[in-house]
């Protein structure tokens, strides 16, 4: 069930990207980031109100609250990379970063998360995954590549910190602070990098209400990930989310614009094959132990 939820989260991310892309086209990248956080914050406050949950401030190290701030770094890095390399390359490099960060976390049990040591039997699957990532990458703008790769680490770190905060409070409270902190950091980012977007007198409300749903959909992914991080190895979680995201993205492109990327399809298929081989080998090893 947890693996299916991981795939479903990838589907949500692809849908969120669609909504957020339309929102950014209407308001600009940095202004849209603020709108996304405000929308998510309104929804999580409504959920807490309906559930009659008490809003508390868990006594944990300060950095447990930094998941939302690190998430803003992901946005900034992605926005820069988007201007220099393709979306498929950003996804591939981000997946590589997530994969390496996930393996490190699984190996060391960082932040008290369960350890999942790397086994030599996974090399065949890992090589297929790397082949899929390499196939999706063809451009070599150095800084853009570095930042796209770094998004993999920021995603993993943000996700892990949010999950640990949820351990000391709840899935909903952790999501609340993720959006509060994210909003607080997105405002100075707008002031520093989005001066050309700050003619607020010209901001109008779009009749296409779907573009405002990126924040609520993102909220769903944050809350689901708060549960999954302790249930699924970080490496597998990243790969399963990627598979859900990439094939949903292919379907969305085909339905909306009629476009089709052979490069993304083949790369995604290789990653999926490598993931499936690793999962099957793990299941076989578990049966042998029994």
N, C-alpha and C positions, 0 to 999 in steps of 0.2 A: 504493500500500500504506500509506503514512504517513497519508494522509487517512482511509483505512478505520480504521486504528488510533486516530486521533483520535476518530472516531465511537464506536468500541468503548470508549474511555476514558470517554466520556459515559455509556454504558450502565452501566459499572462504578460511576460516581459515583452514578447513580440507585439502583442496588442497595445501595451503601454507605449512602446516606441512609436507605433503608428499615431496614437493620439498626441503624444508629446511632440512629434515632428510637425504635425499640423498646428499645434499650439505655438511652437517656435516660429513657424512661418507667419503667423498672425501677429505675434508680439515681440519676437526676437529671442535669442537663446537664453539670455540671462534673466530677462523679465519673465519669461515662461517658467524658468526654474522656481522663481518666487511663487508664481500662481500655482504651480504643481504642489508645492509644499503647503500653501494656504488651503488648497482643496483637500489634500490628504489630512491636514490638521483638523479641518471642520468635520470630516467624516469620522475620524478616530474619537474626537470629543463627543460626537453624537452617539457613537457606540458605547463609550464609557458612561454617558448619561442614561442611556436606555438600560444598560446592565446594572446601573447603580453602583458602579465600581468607585472605590475611594482612590483618588489620585495621591500617591505617596511619592516620597523621594528616597529610594533605597540607599542605604548606607554602604556604598561600594566605592572602590577607587575611581577617581574622577574620569579616567580614560574610558571607563565602561560607558560613559555618556557620549563618547566622541564618534559613534557610528555614523550619525547624521552629517557631521562635519567632514568625515572621510568620504562620505558619499558625494559631497559637493566637489571634492577633488576628482572623483570619477567623472563627473559632468564636465569639469574644466578640461581635463586631459582628453576626453573624448571629443569635445568641441574643437580643440586644436588639431587633433589627428584627422578629424572629418574634413578639414580644409586642405589636407595634403595627401591622404590615402583613401582608398575606397572603404565602404561600409563592411564588405566581406573581409577585408584585411584587418580592420579594427576588431571585428568579431573573432577572427582567427588568432590574432596576437593577444587579445584579451583572454581568450580561452587558454593560450599557452601560459600566460601569467597566472591565471587561476589554477591551472593544472599543477604548475611548479609550487605555488603557494599552498595548494591543497595537499600535495605530497609531503611538504615540509611539516604542515600542521598535523597530518595523519601520523607521520613518523615520530614527531616530538610530543604530541598531545598538548600543543600550545593552548594557553588560557584554560587549562583543565579539561579540554575536550578529549573524548575517547581516542586512544591510540589505535592506528591501523597500519602496522609496519608494511613496507613495500616488499613484495615477494618476487623472486626471479621469474616465476611462472607468468607474470604479467607483462613480460618484455614484448611478446608478440603483439598483444593488444596495444601496448604503449607505442610501439613503432608504427602501427596502423594509424593511431591517433595523431602522431607527429606528422605522418605523411599527409593526412587530411588537412592539418593546419598549414603545412608547407605549400600544398596545392592551392590553397586559398590566398596565398601571399605572393605578390609579384613586384610590388613597388618597394623602393628602398630610401625613402625620405627619413633620415636617421632619427631626428628628434621626434617626429610623428610616430615612428616605430617604437621608440623607447617609451613614449607616453602611453601609446595604445597597450603595450606590454604591461606597463605599470598599473593600468586600470584593473588588470587581473588581480594584483595584490591588494589594491584599495577595495575592490568588491569583496574579496575574501575576508579582509580585516574588518571592514564595516559589518559584514554579515555575522562574523564570529562575535564581535563586541555586542551587537544587538541581541544575539542569542544568549550570551552570558548575562546581560542585564535582565533579560526575560526570566532567567533562572532565579534571580533574586527578587523579582516582582511578578510580572505576568506578561504574556505575549502582547496584550493591549497596552500596558504601561510602557513597555520597551518601545513599541511603535510610536507612542505619543512623544517620547523624548527624542526619538530619531527625527521626527518631523519638526519638533520645536528647535532642536539644535541645527538641523539642516536649514530651516528658514532663517535662523539667526546668522548663519554663515553665508547664505545666498545673497543677503542684502549688501554686505561690503563687496562681494564679488561683482554685483551689478554696478556699484559705485566706481569700482576700479576698472572693470573691463567692458561695461555696457553703457558708456556715456552716450553713444549714438542711439540708444533705445529709450532715453530718459525724457522724451517729449510726451509727458503723461497726458497733456491736454488732448492728444490725438488718439488716445487709447479708447477703443469702442468694444462693446460686448458682441461676441460672435453669435449669430443665430444657430450655428452648428454646435450644439451642446456637447457632442461627443468629444470634442477636443479638450474639454475640461475634465474628462474622466481619467486622464493619465495619473493624477495624484491618487484617487481612490483605488485604481488598479494596482499602482505601485504599493499602496498600503497593504493590499492583499498579499503581494509577494513578500513584503517585509514580515508580516505576521506568520505566513506559512514557513518562511525560512527560519524564523525564530524557533519553530518546532523541529524542522528538518535537520538543522545543524548538528544536533546531538544524536540524531537517529541514523544519519547517512554519512559515510566517510566524505570528507571535504572534496576529495578528488572526484569521486563518483557524483556527488551533488552538482559540481560545476559542469561535468560532462553531460549529465542527464538534462540539466536546465538548458545547456547549449543545444542539445538535440531537439528539445521541444521548441526552442526559440528559432532555430535555423529553418526547420521544415514548416513551421507556422509562417515564418517570414516569406518563404518561397510561395506558399499558398496565398498569402495576402497580396504579394506582388502580382501573381497570376490573375487574381480576381479583380484587383483594383486598376492596375495599369496594363495588364496583359503582358508584362515582361517576364522573362525567365533567365536565371543565371545557371548555366551548366557548371561553372566553376564552384558555386556554392553547393549545388546538389552533389557533385562528386566529392568535394571536401567533406560535406556533412555526412555522406554515406560512409566514407572511410573512418571518420571519427566514430560513427554509430557502430560500425563493424568491430572496431577496436574495443569499444566499450562493452559490446555484447560478448566478445571473447573473454575479456577480463571477468565479467560477471559470471559467465558459465564456469570458468576455471575456479572462481571463488566458491560457487555452489558445489562443484565437484569435490573440492578440498574439504568443505564442511561435511559432506556425506561420508567421506573417508574417515574423518575424525570420529563420526558417530559409530 
